Amino acid sequence: MKLENRYTKKQMIENINECILKLYENESKKAMEQVLVLLEQFQTMIENCNEDDNLSEKRKGLSFLHELLEQYKYGDILAIADCLQKNAKQFIEEYYEINQKENSGLRHEYI
């Protein structure tokens, strides 16, 4: 069962960019609240990756999520911003590309 993905790709990128800006501008309280929302959404996206079809994507997502959680745990604002800039955007691009193919019937199984 797929969980609800509340945001479009564009909205996710905008949310990430807004959060990164807040982190770099030292609006830490607002930014950290936004990071929690993003963490929840990333977790939902990872859970939506079918293990058989998207195992590689799921592994990348879990690795990225683990890194982001570690940075959040230590309150390292700049490391969180860097992780979002580098890894979150890449994960979003790949996630939506794969899901767009699945939803449009363009995904092919390879033997």
Secondary structure, DSSP 8 states (H G I E B T S, - for coil): ------S-HHHHHHHHHHHHHHHHTT-HHHHHHHHHHHHHHHHHHHHHS-TTTSHHHHHHHHHHHHHHHHHHHHT-HHHHHHHIIIIIHHHHHHHHHHHHHHHHT------
